[in-house]
Amino acid sequence: MTSSRQAVPPFVHLAAHPLRWQLLNELSGSDYRVRELVGLVGEPQNLVSYHLRLLREGGLVRTTRSSHDGRDSYYHMDLDRCAETLIGAGTELHPALRLSIVPPVFDPAEPLSVLFVCSGNSARSAIAEALLRHHSGGRVEAVSAGSRPKPTMHPNAVRVLREEFGIDISTQTPRHLDTLAGHRFDAVITLCDKAREVCPDFGQAPRRIHWSIPDPAVANGTDEDNYPIFQATTTEIDTRVRHLLPTLTAVGLTRRNQR
């Protein structure tokens, strides 16, 4: 007697296609627009768009409308969702393959320096700086700056870090990108689509990463009304920072091996 045919788990079905696997690999390191992915994978735009739609419908990637050009969108790999569906696929194959999400061990081979950039440096990049310093236990020199810095930190950025993580940035002042000219960074991460377009190059070819995250400070309403938006933004940045840590470990090892 033959057993009934079982459906292929969603992650396996989606990720097994060579082009979709290639797209996931590219998106695991940075957010990209369709035309950028076309150049990275070397396939026609209509084919890339088709497979991105399947990945989006399957919940493995998400899109955000570009704040630089509203006609454009950035694609982002949902790493938490990918992990959940991958675990589910193993469990469906055999109970012994029940996996668990183990927090990565952050063990940089040597001190690392990371720059976060957005426009105002009063919310997104400042939050990312504080959270990377927090999650790395101070083993990463985290810095942030803005292309058009605001006079002071946004009060909701100060509040959300204090209430959710016990971090105080109330005395921190936004800084301009120009003040960091000549500094060396292992990674430069832009969190703002507009800032990405004007972010300068830094010496020694740091890894460039983009996180397309809408600015919570532009929402209408009072600070109290908009606080939930800051909470959601901070949650997303926190997730991305935690997923960044193993990437930084690899960056440190690569830099040491190149010497």
VOGU-3710 file (C-alpha; in Angstrom, 3 decimals, decimal comma):
1> mtssrqavpp> 0,000/0,000/0,000  1,328/3,450/-0,885  1,000/6,351/1,507  -1,022/9,392/0,509  0,976/12,171/-1,077  1,755/14,999/1,336  2,063/18,621/0,381  5,590/20,003/0,285  6,157/22,393/3,235  5,916/26,046/2,149
11> fvhlaahplr> 9,545/26,919/2,895  10,862/23,975/0,901  8,482/24,693/-1,987  9,487/28,362/-2,138  13,195/28,192/-1,368  13,996/25,152/-3,528  13,730/27,107/-6,775  17,277/28,263/-7,736  16,304/31,848/-8,532  14,167/32,254/-5,417
21> wqllnelsgs> 17,011/30,843/-3,317  19,372/33,358/-4,916  16,963/36,197/-4,183  16,656/35,114/-0,554  20,433/35,028/-0,255  20,725/38,587/-1,539  17,907/39,859/0,681  19,335/38,167/3,761  22,051/40,814/3,838  20,274/44,013/2,792
31> dyrvrelvgl> 17,043/45,506/1,477  16,954/46,044/-2,290  14,757/47,455/-5,017  13,689/45,247/-7,908  16,092/46,819/-10,377  18,983/46,251/-7,980  18,051/42,603/-7,563  17,886/42,273/-11,356  21,518/43,358/-11,534  22,579/41,106/-8,665
41> vgepqnlvsy> 21,006/37,887/-9,985  21,410/38,602/-13,709  17,850/37,742/-14,718  15,127/39,735/-16,559  13,013/42,082/-14,442  9,713/40,375/-15,250  11,115/37,038/-14,037  12,592/38,553/-10,880  9,317/40,366/-10,120  7,341/37,136/-10,591
51> hlrllreggl> 9,463/35,187/-8,110  9,525/38,077/-5,631  5,732/38,064/-5,710  5,704/34,358/-4,826  8,123/34,938/-1,948  6,007/37,830/-0,725  2,785/35,808/-0,917  4,530/33,027/0,998  5,458/35,454/3,778  9,227/35,114/3,368
61> vrttrsshdg> 9,781/38,663/2,122  8,019/41,970/2,755  7,936/45,284/0,939  8,036/48,917/2,023  7,298/51,931/-0,134  10,446/53,988/-0,709  10,497/57,308/1,132  12,919/58,607/-1,503  10,774/57,733/-4,528  7,183/56,792/-3,744
71> rdsyyhmdld> 6,930/54,908/-7,038  9,566/52,448/-5,847  9,552/49,711/-3,215  12,208/47,933/-1,174  12,131/44,185/-0,535  13,148/42,832/2,859  13,620/39,221/3,948  11,569/38,328/7,031  14,211/36,293/8,863  11,945/35,397/11,790
81> rcaetligag> 9,281/34,062/9,419  11,897/32,122/7,446  13,167/30,529/10,653  9,645/29,540/11,719  8,797/27,924/8,385  12,166/26,165/8,205  11,595/24,681/11,658  8,134/23,581/10,574  9,552/21,853/7,493  11,968/19,790/9,589
91> telhpalrls> 9,248/18,753/12,011  6,967/17,644/9,175  9,686/15,393/7,784  10,489/13,673/11,097  9,952/14,480/14,802  13,679/14,023/15,422  14,292/16,996/13,153  12,403/19,373/15,419  14,720/22,353/15,479  14,770/25,322/17,793
101> ivppvfdpae> 15,869/28,893/17,307  19,106/29,260/19,261  20,378/32,814/19,783  23,634/33,196/17,858  26,842/33,421/19,810  28,345/36,842/19,235  32,089/36,458/19,390  33,876/39,007/17,189  37,473/38,164/16,410  38,463/41,777/17,134
111> plsvlfvcsg> 36,793/45,131/17,875  34,284/46,217/15,235  32,844/49,611/14,309  29,377/50,126/12,792  27,773/53,340/11,556  23,992/53,784/11,351  22,663/56,557/9,111  19,259/58,187/8,640  18,207/61,728/7,793  17,635/63,355/11,181
121> nsarsaiaea> 19,625/61,068/13,513  16,924/61,748/16,089  15,075/58,414/15,954  15,874/55,415/13,713  19,672/55,536/13,545  19,984/56,615/17,181  17,742/53,723/18,251  19,807/51,274/16,180  23,052/52,596/17,667  21,758/52,155/21,215
131> llrhhsggrv> 20,386/48,666/20,569  23,553/47,377/18,896  25,641/48,621/21,794  23,138/46,977/24,150  22,961/43,575/22,414  26,700/43,361/21,736  27,568/44,069/25,338  29,636/47,034/24,231  31,886/44,870/22,023  30,899/46,893/18,958
141> eavsagsrpk> 31,653/50,568/18,591  28,216/51,726/17,437  27,902/55,216/15,996  25,031/57,054/14,319  24,708/60,198/12,230  22,303/62,019/9,933  22,438/63,631/6,514  20,243/66,458/7,876  20,408/66,093/11,662  17,682/67,476/13,899
151> ptmhpnavrv> 18,534/69,740/16,861  17,574/67,161/19,510  16,566/63,537/19,951  12,896/62,830/19,361  11,181/62,467/22,755  9,491/59,228/21,687  12,858/57,709/20,738  14,147/58,571/24,204  10,991/57,215/25,817  10,788/53,899/23,957
161> lreefgidis> 14,409/52,983/24,659  14,037/53,892/28,318  10,746/52,035/28,832  11,420/48,958/26,694  15,160/48,425/27,225  16,260/50,599/30,132  18,548/52,601/27,821  18,977/56,344/28,326  19,841/58,495/25,273  18,354/61,705/26,679
171> tqtprhldtl> 21,733/63,470/26,737  22,716/62,346/23,229  22,822/64,957/20,460  22,241/64,226/16,744  25,389/64,541/14,667  26,076/65,290/11,003  27,673/62,757/8,698  30,385/65,268/7,852  31,784/64,976/11,380  32,766/61,360/10,662
181> aghrfdavit> 34,862/62,016/7,571  38,025/59,932/7,697  36,661/57,404/10,206  36,935/53,691/9,449  33,865/51,471/9,779  33,414/47,744/9,264  29,787/48,246/8,250  27,697/51,257/7,237  23,946/50,712/7,608  21,413/53,169/6,214
191> lcdkarevcp> 17,912/53,063/7,686  16,454/55,817/5,516  15,891/55,597/1,747  16,708/59,289/1,318  19,902/59,061/3,371  20,993/56,021/1,378  21,151/58,144/-1,760  23,509/60,712/-0,209  25,541/58,590/2,225  29,223/59,092/1,381
201> dfgqaprrih> 31,763/56,369/0,855  34,056/55,554/3,748  37,573/54,251/3,356  38,646/50,601/3,353  35,408/49,403/1,719  33,073/48,788/4,684  30,140/46,472/4,169  27,149/48,519/2,965  23,719/47,439/4,229  20,337/49,093/3,795
211> wsipdpavan> 17,294/48,744/6,024  14,266/50,474/4,505  12,409/51,629/7,624  9,795/54,412/7,467  10,431/57,438/9,677  8,107/57,245/12,711  8,634/60,961/13,360  6,691/62,109/10,286  3,338/60,699/11,408  0,574/63,192/12,136
221> gtdednypif> -0,683/63,638/15,676  0,779/64,295/19,088  3,801/62,494/20,510  1,424/60,456/22,675  -0,668/59,499/19,635  2,434/58,430/17,712  4,157/56,502/20,480  2,811/53,102/19,262  4,437/53,820/15,884  7,775/54,326/17,636
231> qattteidtr> 7,248/51,083/19,531  6,643/49,172/16,286  9,651/50,811/14,609  11,885/49,997/17,562  10,709/46,379/17,552  11,660/46,064/13,886  15,054/47,687/14,432  15,671/45,441/17,440  14,928/42,339/15,340  17,271/43,497/12,600
241> vrhllptlta> 20,038/44,334/15,071  19,820/40,875/16,657  20,057/39,253/13,222  23,000/41,523/12,422  25,229/40,120/15,177  26,261/36,846/13,443  26,882/38,837/10,270  29,271/41,104/12,163  31,101/38,064/13,543  31,690/36,941/9,952
251> vgltrrnqr> 32,809/40,448/8,943  35,403/40,462/11,707  36,761/37,051/10,722  36,996/38,083/7,065  38,855/41,263/7,931  41,346/39,356/10,095  41,953/36,708/7,397  42,633/39,381/4,783  45,602/40,712/6,726
//
